[in-house]
Amino acid sequence: MTILFDLDGTLIDSTEAILESFHYSYDFYNIACPSDSHIIAQIGHPLDVMYKQIGLKDKKLINNMVDAYKEHYREISTEKTILLPFAKEAVMLASEHATLGIVTTKTSKYSKVLMEHFRLMEYFDTLIGREDVINPKPNSEPIEKAISFLNVDKSNCWMIGDTRMDMQCAINANVRSVGIIGEYETTQELQKYTNIIKPNALEAVKKIISLT
């Protein structure tokens, strides 16, 4: 069995670091920053898509803003990111029953730093981030790449995530999924894409184990 985890909203809460890094990038270029609620509503998308969705149109400026964001995020990410409740327990339990991977739209480099900071990276055999794919979630490519790297059976693979993009990615890759109730997506929206929704990653892992 293989279990793939999303990061933000599934295993970690980096909302503070994300918001601060967005504020930094807008301040750096002396542009009025959108409201936090607008930014939060886009979490889960790649950074360039987030900037576009919250109002920027110029591609060069977006790329520059992304660079400024990453520069600041790199400095504060470990300090201002926390593990979600039961996340460590979820990973440890899952590791006893399955091969584990991470599929995220965050940058792989910083994601690995965070997982090493929380002493969880050792439980994962692969981490697929934004720079590892051409087409990020909801495209199937991130999951397909993880499955290919792990050389595992797709028919016994699960995706755990907290947004519609995680669930759509699973559907497009033809793998099963469990939705997590978090702050970035409504339960009603998740129900459009999966029939299994749990309050946290640990309960999601327990459900998967019970079904396999």
Backbone as JSON Lines, residues from 0, in Angstrom:
{"i":0,"aa":"M","n":[0.85,-1.2,0.0],"ca":[0.0,0.0,0.0],"c":[0.88,1.24,0.0]}
{"i":1,"aa":"T","n":[0.4,2.28,-0.66],"ca":[1.09,3.56,-0.71],"c":[0.15,4.66,-0.24]}
{"i":2,"aa":"I","n":[0.66,5.54,0.61],"ca":[-0.11,6.7,1.06],"c":[0.68,7.95,0.75]}
{"i":3,"aa":"L","n":[0.07,8.85,-0.01],"ca":[0.67,10.14,-0.36],"c":[-0.02,11.24,0.43]}
{"i":4,"aa":"F","n":[0.77,12.1,1.04],"ca":[0.24,13.19,1.85],"c":[0.48,14.53,1.17]}
{"i":5,"aa":"D","n":[-0.5,15.4,1.22],"ca":[-0.29,16.82,0.98],"c":[0.42,17.38,2.21]}
{"i":6,"aa":"L","n":[0.9,18.63,2.12],"ca":[1.55,19.24,3.29],"c":[0.66,20.29,3.96]}
{"i":7,"aa":"D","n":[0.53,21.47,3.34],"ca":[-0.22,22.57,3.98],"c":[-1.67,22.17,4.21]}
{"i":8,"aa":"G","n":[-2.09,22.27,5.47],"ca":[-3.47,21.96,5.81],"c":[-3.72,20.49,6.07]}
{"i":9,"aa":"T","n":[-2.72,19.66,5.76],"ca":[-2.84,18.21,5.97],"c":[-1.9,17.74,7.07]}
{"i":10,"aa":"L","n":[-0.62,18.1,6.95],"ca":[0.35,17.76,7.98],"c":[0.88,18.98,8.72]}
{"i":11,"aa":"I","n":[0.94,20.11,8.02],"ca":[1.52,21.32,8.64],"c":[0.59,22.51,8.5]}
{"i":12,"aa":"D","n":[0.81,23.49,9.36],"ca":[0.13,24.78,9.27],"c":[1.21,25.84,9.1]}
{"i":13,"aa":"S","n":[1.35,26.33,7.88],"ca":[2.35,27.37,7.61],"c":[1.67,28.66,7.17]}
{"i":14,"aa":"T","n":[0.43,28.83,7.6],"ca":[-0.33,30.02,7.2],"c":[0.39,31.3,7.58]}
{"i":15,"aa":"E","n":[0.93,31.36,8.79],"ca":[1.62,32.58,9.23],"c":[2.82,32.88,8.34]}
{"i":16,"aa":"A","n":[3.59,31.86,8.02],"ca":[4.77,32.05,7.16],"c":[4.36,32.46,5.74]}
{"i":17,"aa":"I","n":[3.29,31.86,5.25],"ca":[2.81,32.19,3.91],"c":[2.35,33.64,3.84]}
{"i":18,"aa":"L","n":[1.52,34.03,4.8],"ca":[1.0,35.4,4.8],"c":[2.12,36.43,4.95]}
{"i":19,"aa":"E","n":[3.04,36.16,5.87],"ca":[4.14,37.1,6.08],"c":[5.0,37.23,4.82]}
{"i":20,"aa":"S","n":[5.2,36.13,4.13],"ca":[6.01,36.16,2.91],"c":[5.29,36.89,1.78]}
{"i":21,"aa":"F","n":[3.98,36.74,1.7],"ca":[3.22,37.53,0.73],"c":[3.31,39.01,1.06]}
{"i":22,"aa":"H","n":[3.13,39.37,2.32],"ca":[3.23,40.77,2.73],"c":[4.61,41.33,2.37]}
{"i":23,"aa":"Y","n":[5.64,40.54,2.63],"ca":[7.0,40.98,2.33],"c":[7.16,41.28,0.84]}
{"i":24,"aa":"S","n":[6.67,40.37,-0.01],"ca":[6.85,40.55,-1.45],"c":[6.11,41.79,-1.96]}
{"i":25,"aa":"Y","n":[4.92,42.03,-1.45],"ca":[4.18,43.22,-1.87],"c":[4.85,44.49,-1.36]}
{"i":26,"aa":"D","n":[5.34,44.46,-0.13],"ca":[6.05,45.62,0.41],"c":[7.33,45.88,-0.36]}
{"i":27,"aa":"F","n":[8.02,44.8,-0.72],"ca":[9.29,44.92,-1.45],"c":[9.1,45.68,-2.76]}
{"i":28,"aa":"Y","n":[7.98,45.44,-3.43],"ca":[7.71,46.1,-4.7],"c":[6.73,47.27,-4.56]}
{"i":29,"aa":"N","n":[6.48,47.65,-3.3],"ca":[5.65,48.82,-3.01],"c":[4.29,48.75,-3.69]}
{"i":30,"aa":"I","n":[3.65,47.58,-3.55],"ca":[2.32,47.34,-4.1],"c":[1.39,47.03,-2.94]}
{"i":31,"aa":"A","n":[0.17,47.55,-3.01],"ca":[-0.8,47.29,-1.95],"c":[-1.12,45.8,-1.9]}
{"i":32,"aa":"C","n":[-1.04,45.22,-0.72],"ca":[-1.25,43.77,-0.56],"c":[-2.74,43.46,-0.41]}
{"i":33,"aa":"P","n":[-3.22,42.42,-1.07],"ca":[-4.62,42.0,-0.88],"c":[-4.85,41.56,0.56]}
{"i":34,"aa":"S","n":[-6.1,41.38,0.93],"ca":[-6.43,40.96,2.28],"c":[-5.94,39.54,2.54]}
{"i":35,"aa":"D","n":[-5.71,39.26,3.8],"ca":[-5.28,37.9,4.17],"c":[-6.3,36.85,3.74]}
{"i":36,"aa":"S","n":[-7.57,37.19,3.81],"ca":[-8.6,36.22,3.44],"c":[-8.5,35.85,1.96]}
{"i":37,"aa":"H","n":[-8.15,36.83,1.12],"ca":[-7.99,36.54,-0.31],"c":[-6.79,35.63,-0.54]}
{"i":38,"aa":"I","n":[-5.71,35.87,0.2],"ca":[-4.52,35.04,0.06],"c":[-4.8,33.63,0.54]}
{"i":39,"aa":"I","n":[-5.4,33.51,1.71],"ca":[-5.69,32.2,2.3],"c":[-6.57,31.37,1.37]}
{"i":40,"aa":"A","n":[-7.5,32.03,0.69],"ca":[-8.42,31.31,-0.21],"c":[-7.69,30.64,-1.37]}
{"i":41,"aa":"Q","n":[-6.45,31.07,-1.65],"ca":[-5.69,30.51,-2.77],"c":[-4.61,29.52,-2.33]}
{"i":42,"aa":"I","n":[-4.46,29.33,-1.03],"ca":[-3.42,28.41,-0.56],"c":[-3.69,27.0,-1.08]}
{"i":43,"aa":"G","n":[-2.65,26.4,-1.57],"ca":[-2.76,25.09,-2.21],"c":[-2.39,25.16,-3.68]}
{"i":44,"aa":"H","n":[-2.6,26.36,-4.28],"ca":[-2.17,26.58,-5.65],"c":[-0.67,26.9,-5.67]}
{"i":45,"aa":"P","n":[-0.01,26.7,-6.79],"ca":[1.37,27.16,-6.93],"c":[1.44,28.68,-6.72]}
{"i":46,"aa":"L","n":[2.59,29.17,-6.3],"ca":[2.73,30.59,-5.98],"c":[2.37,31.5,-7.15]}
{"i":47,"aa":"D","n":[2.85,31.17,-8.35],"ca":[2.56,32.04,-9.49],"c":[1.06,32.12,-9.75]}
{"i":48,"aa":"V","n":[0.37,31.01,-9.55],"ca":[-1.09,31.01,-9.73],"c":[-1.75,31.83,-8.63]}
{"i":49,"aa":"M","n":[-1.25,31.72,-7.42],"ca":[-1.81,32.5,-6.31],"c":[-1.73,33.99,-6.59]}
{"i":50,"aa":"Y","n":[-0.55,34.45,-7.02],"ca":[-0.38,35.88,-7.31],"c":[-1.33,36.33,-8.43]}
{"i":51,"aa":"K","n":[-1.48,35.49,-9.43],"ca":[-2.38,35.83,-10.53],"c":[-3.82,35.88,-10.06]}
{"i":52,"aa":"Q","n":[-4.21,34.89,-9.26],"ca":[-5.59,34.82,-8.79],"c":[-5.97,35.98,-7.88]}
{"i":53,"aa":"I","n":[-4.98,36.53,-7.16],"ca":[-5.3,37.65,-6.26],"c":[-5.01,39.01,-6.88]}
{"i":54,"aa":"G","n":[-4.79,39.03,-8.21],"ca":[-4.82,40.32,-8.87],"c":[-3.69,40.73,-9.77]}
{"i":55,"aa":"L","n":[-2.54,40.07,-9.71],"ca":[-1.42,40.48,-10.56],"c":[-1.56,39.86,-11.95]}
{"i":56,"aa":"K","n":[-1.16,40.61,-12.96],"ca":[-1.31,40.14,-14.34],"c":[0.01,40.02,-15.07]}
{"i":57,"aa":"D","n":[0.97,40.89,-14.76],"ca":[2.24,40.91,-15.47],"c":[3.1,39.71,-15.08]}
{"i":58,"aa":"K","n":[3.45,38.88,-16.05],"ca":[4.16,37.63,-15.78],"c":[5.53,37.88,-15.16]}
{"i":59,"aa":"K","n":[6.26,38.88,-15.66],"ca":[7.58,39.18,-15.13],"c":[7.49,39.63,-13.68]}
{"i":60,"aa":"L","n":[6.51,40.48,-13.39],"ca":[6.32,40.95,-12.02],"c":[5.96,39.78,-11.1]}
{"i":61,"aa":"I","n":[5.09,38.9,-11.58],"ca":[4.7,37.73,-10.78],"c":[5.94,36.89,-10.45]}
{"i":62,"aa":"N","n":[6.79,36.66,-11.45],"ca":[8.0,35.88,-11.2],"c":[8.91,36.56,-10.18]}
{"i":63,"aa":"N","n":[9.01,37.88,-10.27],"ca":[9.82,38.63,-9.31],"c":[9.23,38.55,-7.91]}
{"i":64,"aa":"M","n":[7.91,38.62,-7.83],"ca":[7.23,38.52,-6.54],"c":[7.44,37.13,-5.92]}
{"i":65,"aa":"V","n":[7.38,36.12,-6.76],"ca":[7.62,34.76,-6.28],"c":[9.03,34.64,-5.71]}
{"i":66,"aa":"D","n":[10.0,35.22,-6.39],"ca":[11.38,35.18,-5.9],"c":[11.52,35.89,-4.56]}
{"i":67,"aa":"A","n":[10.86,37.05,-4.43],"ca":[10.91,37.79,-3.17],"c":[10.24,36.99,-2.05]}
{"i":68,"aa":"Y","n":[9.12,36.39,-2.38],"ca":[8.41,35.54,-1.42],"c":[9.33,34.42,-0.92]}
{"i":69,"aa":"K","n":[9.95,33.7,-1.86],"ca":[10.79,32.56,-1.49],"c":[11.98,32.99,-0.64]}
{"i":70,"aa":"E","n":[12.55,34.14,-0.97],"ca":[13.69,34.66,-0.2],"c":[13.31,34.83,1.27]}
{"i":71,"aa":"H","n":[12.12,35.4,1.5],"ca":[11.69,35.63,2.87],"c":[11.22,34.33,3.53]}
{"i":72,"aa":"Y","n":[10.48,33.52,2.77],"ca":[9.95,32.27,3.32],"c":[11.08,31.37,3.8]}
{"i":73,"aa":"R","n":[12.17,31.34,3.05],"ca":[13.31,30.5,3.42],"c":[13.83,30.87,4.82]}
{"i":74,"aa":"E","n":[13.77,32.13,5.15],"ca":[14.31,32.6,6.42],"c":[13.39,32.32,7.6]}
{"i":75,"aa":"I","n":[12.09,32.24,7.37],"ca":[11.14,32.17,8.49],"c":[10.35,30.87,8.56]}
{"i":76,"aa":"S","n":[10.49,30.02,7.55],"ca":[9.55,28.89,7.43],"c":[9.57,27.96,8.64]}
{"i":77,"aa":"T","n":[10.75,27.58,9.12],"ca":[10.79,26.63,10.24],"c":[10.29,27.27,11.53]}
{"i":78,"aa":"E","n":[10.56,28.56,11.68],"ca":[10.14,29.26,12.9],"c":[8.63,29.45,12.95]}
{"i":79,"aa":"K","n":[8.02,29.66,11.79],"ca":[6.62,30.05,11.75],"c":[5.72,29.0,11.09]}
{"i":80,"aa":"T","n":[6.15,27.75,11.16],"ca":[5.33,26.64,10.7],"c":[5.22,25.64,11.84]}
{"i":81,"aa":"I","n":[4.04,25.08,12.01],"ca":[3.81,24.1,13.07],"c":[3.21,22.83,12.47]}
{"i":82,"aa":"L","n":[3.44,21.73,13.16],"ca":[2.75,20.5,12.79],"c":[1.3,20.59,13.23]}
{"i":83,"aa":"L","n":[0.4,20.11,12.41],"ca":[-1.0,20.06,12.79],"c":[-1.21,18.97,13.84]}
{"i":84,"aa":"P","n":[-2.25,19.09,14.66],"ca":[-2.54,18.05,15.65],"c":[-2.65,16.67,14.99]}
{"i":85,"aa":"F","n":[-2.01,15.69,15.6],"ca":[-2.04,14.29,15.18],"c":[-1.27,14.01,13.89]}
{"i":86,"aa":"A","n":[-0.57,15.01,13.37],"ca":[0.17,14.8,12.12],"c":[1.3,13.79,12.3]}
{"i":87,"aa":"K","n":[2.08,13.97,13.36],"ca":[3.2,13.05,13.6],"c":[2.69,11.63,13.81]}
{"i":88,"aa":"E","n":[1.62,11.5,14.59],"ca":[1.03,10.18,14.84],"c":[0.53,9.56,13.54]}
{"i":89,"aa":"A","n":[-0.03,10.39,12.67],"ca":[-0.53,9.9,11.39],"c":[0.6,9.33,10.53]}
{"i":90,"aa":"V","n":[1.69,10.07,10.45],"ca":[2.83,9.62,9.65],"c":[3.43,8.34,10.22]}
{"i":91,"aa":"M","n":[3.59,8.29,11.52],"ca":[4.21,7.11,12.14],"c":[3.33,5.87,11.96]}
{"i":92,"aa":"L","n":[2.02,6.04,12.14],"ca":[1.11,4.91,11.94],"c":[1.11,4.47,10.49]}
{"i":93,"aa":"A","n":[1.03,5.43,9.59],"ca":[1.01,5.1,8.16],"c":[2.27,4.36,7.75]}
{"i":94,"aa":"S","n":[3.42,4.74,8.33],"ca":[4.69,4.12,7.95],"c":[4.76,2.65,8.33]}
{"i":95,"aa":"E","n":[3.91,2.25,9.27],"ca":[3.88,0.84,9.69],"c":[3.11,-0.04,8.7]}
{"i":96,"aa":"H","n":[2.33,0.61,7.83],"ca":[1.46,-0.15,6.93],"c":[1.68,0.14,5.45]}
{"i":97,"aa":"A","n":[2.42,1.22,5.15],"ca":[2.48,1.65,3.75],"c":[3.81,2.32,3.42]}
{"i":98,"aa":"T","n":[4.08,2.41,2.13],"ca":[5.15,3.25,1.62],"c":[4.6,4.68,1.55]}
{"i":99,"aa":"L","n":[5.39,5.65,1.99],"ca":[4.87,7.01,2.11],"c":[5.56,7.98,1.15]}
{"i":100,"aa":"G","n":[4.77,8.94,0.69],"ca":[5.3,10.03,-0.12],"c":[4.58,11.32,0.19]}
{"i":101,"aa":"I","n":[5.19,12.42,-0.21],"ca":[4.57,13.74,-0.08],"c":[4.38,14.3,-1.48]}
{"i":102,"aa":"V","n":[3.2,14.85,-1.73],"ca":[2.89,15.49,-3.01],"c":[2.36,16.88,-2.68]}
{"i":103,"aa":"T","n":[3.12,17.91,-3.04],"ca":[2.79,19.27,-2.62],"c":[3.04,20.27,-3.74]}
{"i":104,"aa":"T","n":[2.41,21.42,-3.66],"ca":[2.73,22.5,-4.6],"c":[3.78,23.44,-4.01]}
{"i":105,"aa":"K","n":[4.22,23.16,-2.78],"ca":[5.32,23.92,-2.2],"c":[6.63,23.52,-2.9]}
{"i":106,"aa":"T","n":[7.64,24.35,-2.75],"ca":[8.96,24.04,-3.28],"c":[9.54,22.84,-2.54]}
{"i":107,"aa":"S","n":[10.06,21.87,-3.29],"ca":[10.61,20.65,-2.69],"c":[11.69,20.96,-1.66]}
{"i":108,"aa":"K","n":[12.6,21.86,-2.01],"ca":[13.73,22.19,-1.15],"c":[13.27,22.62,0.23]}
{"i":109,"aa":"Y","n":[12.31,23.56,0.27],"ca":[11.85,24.08,1.56],"c":[10.96,23.07,2.27]}
{"i":110,"aa":"S","n":[10.25,22.27,1.5],"ca":[9.41,21.23,2.11],"c":[10.26,20.2,2.82]}
{"i":111,"aa":"K","n":[11.36,19.81,2.21],"ca":[12.26,18.85,2.84],"c":[12.88,19.43,4.1]}
{"i":112,"aa":"V","n":[13.25,20.71,4.05],"ca":[13.8,21.38,5.24],"c":[12.79,21.34,6.38]}
{"i":113,"aa":"L","n":[11.54,21.62,6.07],"ca":[10.5,21.6,7.1],"c":[10.31,20.2,7.67]}
{"i":114,"aa":"M","n":[10.24,19.2,6.8],"ca":[10.03,17.84,7.28],"c":[11.23,17.34,8.09]}
{"i":115,"aa":"E","n":[12.43,17.75,7.7],"ca":[13.61,17.4,8.49],"c":[13.59,18.12,9.84]}
{"i":116,"aa":"H","n":[13.13,19.37,9.82],"ca":[13.0,20.14,11.06],"c":[12.06,19.44,12.04]}
{"i":117,"aa":"F","n":[10.99,18.87,11.53],"ca":[10.03,18.16,12.38],"c":[10.4,16.68,12.57]}
{"i":118,"aa":"R","n":[11.54,16.28,12.03],"ca":[12.05,14.91,12.15],"c":[11.07,13.88,11.58]}
{"i":119,"aa":"L","n":[10.49,14.23,10.45],"ca":[9.55,13.32,9.8],"c":[9.99,12.88,8.41]}
{"i":120,"aa":"M","n":[10.98,13.55,7.84],"ca":[11.38,13.26,6.47],"c":[11.83,11.81,6.32]}
{"i":121,"aa":"E","n":[12.38,11.24,7.37],"ca":[12.9,9.86,7.3],"c":[11.81,8.84,7.02]}
{"i":122,"aa":"Y","n":[10.54,9.21,7.26],"ca":[9.44,8.28,7.04],"c":[8.97,8.27,5.59]}
{"i":123,"aa":"F","n":[9.45,9.23,4.79],"ca":[8.98,9.36,3.42],"c":[10.04,8.93,2.42]}
{"i":124,"aa":"D","n":[9.59,8.18,1.41],"ca":[10.51,7.7,0.38],"c":[10.59,8.63,-0.82]}
{"i":125,"aa":"T","n":[9.69,9.57,-0.92],"ca":[9.77,10.56,-1.99],"c":[9.01,11.81,-1.58]}
{"i":126,"aa":"L","n":[9.42,12.94,-2.16],"ca":[8.7,14.21,-1.98],"c":[8.67,14.9,-3.33]}
{"i":127,"aa":"I","n":[7.49,15.07,-3.86],"ca":[7.3,15.73,-5.15],"c":[6.78,17.14,-4.91]}
{"i":128,"aa":"G","n":[7.58,18.13,-5.28],"ca":[7.21,19.53,-5.1],"c":[6.97,20.24,-6.42]}
{"i":129,"aa":"R","n":[6.77,21.54,-6.32],"ca":[6.39,22.31,-7.51],"c":[7.42,22.22,-8.63]}
{"i":130,"aa":"E","n":[8.71,22.28,-8.27],"ca":[9.74,22.31,-9.31],"c":[10.01,20.93,-9.91]}
{"i":131,"aa":"D","n":[9.38,19.91,-9.37],"ca":[9.59,18.55,-9.86],"c":[8.64,18.16,-10.99]}
{"i":132,"aa":"V","n":[7.67,19.02,-11.27],"ca":[6.69,18.7,-12.3],"c":[6.48,19.89,-13.23]}
{"i":133,"aa":"I","n":[5.99,19.61,-14.39],"ca":[5.59,20.68,-15.31],"c":[4.18,21.14,-14.98]}
{"i":134,"aa":"N","n":[3.32,20.17,-14.69],"ca":[1.9,20.45,-14.42],"c":[1.56,20.09,-12.98]}
{"i":135,"aa":"P","n":[1.38,21.09,-12.11],"ca":[1.08,20.83,-10.7],"c":[-0.37,20.39,-10.49]}
{"i":136,"aa":"K","n":[-0.71,20.06,-9.25],"ca":[-2.11,19.78,-8.93],"c":[-2.99,20.93,-9.46]}
{"i":137,"aa":"P","n":[-4.17,20.61,-9.98],"ca":[-4.9,19.34,-9.92],"c":[-4.53,18.34,-11.03]}
{"i":138,"aa":"N","n":[-3.56,18.67,-11.88],"ca":[-3.1,17.72,-12.87],"c":[-2.62,16.45,-12.18]}
{"i":139,"aa":"S","n":[-2.7,15.34,-12.85],"ca":[-2.3,14.06,-12.24],"c":[-0.79,13.9,-12.13]}
{"i":140,"aa":"E","n":[-0.02,14.76,-12.8],"ca":[1.43,14.55,-12.9],"c":[2.14,14.37,-11.55]}
{"i":141,"aa":"P","n":[1.86,15.17,-10.52],"ca":[2.57,14.98,-9.25],"c":[2.38,13.58,-8.66]}
{"i":142,"aa":"I","n":[1.15,13.09,-8.66],"ca":[0.91,11.75,-8.14],"c":[1.52,10.7,-9.05]}
{"i":143,"aa":"E","n":[1.37,10.87,-10.35],"ca":[1.95,9.92,-11.3],"c":[3.46,9.84,-11.13]}
{"i":144,"aa":"K","n":[4.1,10.99,-10.89],"ca":[5.55,11.0,-10.73],"c":[5.96,10.3,-9.44]}
{"i":145,"aa":"A","n":[5.2,10.53,-8.37],"ca":[5.48,9.86,-7.1],"c":[5.36,8.35,-7.24]}
{"i":146,"aa":"I","n":[4.28,7.91,-7.9],"ca":[4.06,6.47,-8.11],"c":[5.18,5.86,-8.94]}
{"i":147,"aa":"S","n":[5.59,6.58,-9.98],"ca":[6.66,6.09,-10.84],"c":[7.97,5.97,-10.07]}
{"i":148,"aa":"F","n":[8.28,6.98,-9.28],"ca":[9.52,6.96,-8.5],"c":[9.52,5.82,-7.49]}
{"i":149,"aa":"L","n":[8.38,5.62,-6.84],"ca":[8.28,4.58,-5.82],"c":[8.14,3.19,-6.41]}
{"i":150,"aa":"N","n":[7.75,3.16,-7.7],"ca":[7.55,1.87,-8.4],"c":[6.54,1.0,-7.66]}
{"i":151,"aa":"V","n":[5.36,1.61,-7.4],"ca":[4.31,0.92,-6.64],"c":[3.06,0.75,-7.5]}
{"i":152,"aa":"D","n":[2.15,-0.05,-6.99],"ca":[0.9,-0.35,-7.68],"c":[-0.11,0.78,-7.46]}
{"i":153,"aa":"K","n":[-0.51,1.41,-8.53],"ca":[-1.46,2.52,-8.43],"c":[-2.79,2.09,-7.81]}
{"i":154,"aa":"S","n":[-3.18,0.83,-8.03],"ca":[-4.47,0.37,-7.54],"c":[-4.53,0.3,-6.02]}
{"i":155,"aa":"N","n":[-3.38,0.37,-5.36],"ca":[-3.34,0.34,-3.91],"c":[-2.68,1.59,-3.36]}
{"i":156,"aa":"C","n":[-3.01,2.72,-4.0],"ca":[-2.44,4.01,-3.62],"c":[-3.54,4.96,-3.17]}
{"i":157,"aa":"W","n":[-3.25,5.72,-2.11],"ca":[-4.19,6.69,-1.56],"c":[-3.55,8.07,-1.48]}
{"i":158,"aa":"M","n":[-4.38,9.09,-1.66],"ca":[-3.95,10.49,-1.48],"c":[-4.74,11.09,-0.33]}
{"i":159,"aa":"I","n":[-4.02,11.73,0.62],"ca":[-4.67,12.44,1.72],"c":[-4.39,13.92,1.55]}
{"i":160,"aa":"G","n":[-5.45,14.73,1.49],"ca":[-5.27,16.17,1.32],"c":[-6.46,16.95,1.82]}
{"i":161,"aa":"D","n":[-6.31,18.26,1.85],"ca":[-7.34,19.1,2.45],"c":[-8.03,20.04,1.48]}
{"i":162,"aa":"T","n":[-7.66,19.99,0.19],"ca":[-8.29,20.9,-0.76],"c":[-8.83,20.14,-1.97]}
{"i":163,"aa":"R","n":[-9.66,20.83,-2.72],"ca":[-10.24,20.24,-3.94],"c":[-9.13,19.86,-4.92]}
{"i":164,"aa":"M","n":[-8.03,20.62,-4.91],"ca":[-6.95,20.32,-5.84],"c":[-6.3,18.97,-5.53]}
{"i":165,"aa":"D","n":[-6.17,18.66,-4.24],"ca":[-5.65,17.34,-3.86],"c":[-6.58,16.24,-4.34]}
{"i":166,"aa":"M","n":[-7.87,16.46,-4.13],"ca":[-8.85,15.45,-4.52],"c":[-8.95,15.31,-6.04]}
{"i":167,"aa":"Q","n":[-8.9,16.44,-6.75],"ca":[-8.94,16.39,-8.21],"c":[-7.7,15.72,-8.77]}
{"i":168,"aa":"C","n":[-6.56,15.97,-8.15],"ca":[-5.31,15.33,-8.56],"c":[-5.44,13.82,-8.43]}
{"i":169,"aa":"A","n":[-6.03,13.36,-7.32],"ca":[-6.24,11.93,-7.11],"c":[-7.18,11.35,-8.16]}
{"i":170,"aa":"I","n":[-8.26,12.06,-8.43],"ca":[-9.21,11.59,-9.45],"c":[-8.52,11.48,-10.8]}
{"i":171,"aa":"N","n":[-7.76,12.52,-11.17],"ca":[-7.08,12.53,-12.47],"c":[-6.02,11.44,-12.58]}
{"i":172,"aa":"A","n":[-5.44,11.07,-11.42],"ca":[-4.43,10.0,-11.41],"c":[-5.05,8.63,-11.2]}
{"i":173,"aa":"N","n":[-6.35,8.61,-10.99],"ca":[-7.09,7.35,-10.78],"c":[-6.62,6.61,-9.53]}
{"i":174,"aa":"V","n":[-6.45,7.38,-8.44],"ca":[-6.15,6.77,-7.14],"c":[-7.22,7.22,-6.15]}
{"i":175,"aa":"R","n":[-7.35,6.48,-5.07],"ca":[-8.35,6.8,-4.06],"c":[-7.88,7.93,-3.16]}
{"i":176,"aa":"S","n":[-8.84,8.6,-2.49],"ca":[-8.47,9.76,-1.7],"c":[-9.29,9.86,-0.43]}
{"i":177,"aa":"V","n":[-8.72,10.58,0.54],"ca":[-9.43,10.95,1.77],"c":[-9.23,12.44,1.97]}
{"i":178,"aa":"G","n":[-10.32,13.15,2.16],"ca":[-10.25,14.58,2.4],"c":[-10.1,14.89,3.89]}
{"i":179,"aa":"I","n":[-9.35,15.94,4.18],"ca":[-9.15,16.4,5.55],"c":[-9.85,17.74,5.73]}
{"i":180,"aa":"I","n":[-10.58,17.87,6.81],"ca":[-11.26,19.14,7.1],"c":[-10.24,20.12,7.66]}
{"i":181,"aa":"G","n":[-10.03,21.22,6.95],"ca":[-9.07,22.23,7.38],"c":[-9.6,23.62,7.14]}
{"i":182,"aa":"E","n":[-8.7,24.6,7.19],"ca":[-9.14,25.99,7.05],"c":[-9.13,26.49,5.61]}
{"i":183,"aa":"Y","n":[-8.6,25.7,4.67],"ca":[-8.47,26.18,3.31],"c":[-9.59,25.75,2.37]}
{"i":184,"aa":"E","n":[-10.48,24.87,2.83],"ca":[-11.54,24.37,1.97],"c":[-12.76,23.99,2.8]}
{"i":185,"aa":"T","n":[-13.94,24.15,2.23],"ca":[-15.14,23.77,2.96],"c":[-15.4,22.28,2.8]}
{"i":186,"aa":"T","n":[-16.07,21.71,3.79],"ca":[-16.44,20.29,3.72],"c":[-17.33,20.04,2.52]}
{"i":187,"aa":"Q","n":[-18.22,20.97,2.25],"ca":[-19.15,20.82,1.13],"c":[-18.4,20.73,-0.2]}
{"i":188,"aa":"E","n":[-17.32,21.5,-0.32],"ca":[-16.54,21.46,-1.55],"c":[-15.8,20.14,-1.67]}
{"i":189,"aa":"L","n":[-15.22,19.67,-0.57],"ca":[-14.51,18.39,-0.59],"c":[-15.44,17.24,-0.97]}
{"i":190,"aa":"Q","n":[-16.69,17.32,-0.51],"ca":[-17.64,16.25,-0.78],"c":[-17.95,16.09,-2.26]}
{"i":191,"aa":"K","n":[-17.62,17.08,-3.07],"ca":[-17.83,16.97,-4.51],"c":[-16.81,16.03,-5.16]}
{"i":192,"aa":"Y","n":[-15.7,15.78,-4.44],"ca":[-14.6,15.04,-5.05],"c":[-14.22,13.75,-4.33]}
{"i":193,"aa":"T","n":[-14.67,13.56,-3.1],"ca":[-14.37,12.33,-2.37],"c":[-15.52,11.99,-1.44]}
{"i":194,"aa":"N","n":[-15.72,10.71,-1.23],"ca":[-16.79,10.31,-0.31],"c":[-16.26,9.94,1.07]}
{"i":195,"aa":"I","n":[-14.96,10.18,1.29],"ca":[-14.38,9.94,2.61],"c":[-13.74,11.23,3.1]}
{"i":196,"aa":"I","n":[-14.27,11.76,4.19],"ca":[-13.73,12.99,4.77],"c":[-13.54,12.78,6.26]}
{"i":197,"aa":"K","n":[-12.36,13.12,6.76],"ca":[-12.02,12.93,8.16],"c":[-11.51,14.24,8.77]}
{"i":198,"aa":"P","n":[-11.54,14.34,10.11],"ca":[-11.16,15.6,10.76],"c":[-9.66,15.88,10.78]}
{"i":199,"aa":"N","n":[-8.84,14.86,10.59],"ca":[-7.39,15.07,10.62],"c":[-6.69,13.9,9.92]}
{"i":200,"aa":"A","n":[-5.39,14.04,9.76],"ca":[-4.62,13.04,9.01],"c":[-4.6,11.69,9.7]}
{"i":201,"aa":"L","n":[-4.58,11.68,11.02],"ca":[-4.55,10.41,11.74],"c":[-5.81,9.61,11.5]}
{"i":202,"aa":"E","n":[-6.96,10.27,11.55],"ca":[-8.22,9.57,11.29],"c":[-8.28,9.11,9.84]}
{"i":203,"aa":"A","n":[-7.68,9.89,8.95],"ca":[-7.64,9.49,7.54],"c":[-6.82,8.21,7.36]}
{"i":204,"aa":"V","n":[-5.67,8.17,8.03],"ca":[-4.83,6.97,7.94],"c":[-5.54,5.76,8.52]}
{"i":205,"aa":"K","n":[-6.18,5.94,9.66],"ca":[-6.92,4.83,10.29],"c":[-8.0,4.3,9.35]}
{"i":206,"aa":"K","n":[-8.68,5.21,8.65],"ca":[-9.73,4.79,7.72],"c":[-9.14,4.0,6.56]}
{"i":207,"aa":"I","n":[-8.03,4.48,6.02],"ca":[-7.39,3.77,4.92],"c":[-6.97,2.36,5.34]}
{"i":208,"aa":"I","n":[-6.38,2.26,6.52],"ca":[-5.94,0.95,7.02],"c":[-7.13,0.0,7.16]}
{"i":209,"aa":"S","n":[-8.25,0.55,7.61],"ca":[-9.45,-0.3,7.81],"c":[-10.02,-0.79,6.49]}
{"i":210,"aa":"L","n":[-9.72,-0.11,5.42],"ca":[-10.28,-0.46,4.11],"c":[-9.36,-1.32,3.27]}
{"i":211,"aa":"T","n":[-8.17,-1.57,3.78],"ca":[-7.2,-2.32,2.96],"c":[-6.75,-3.59,3.68]}
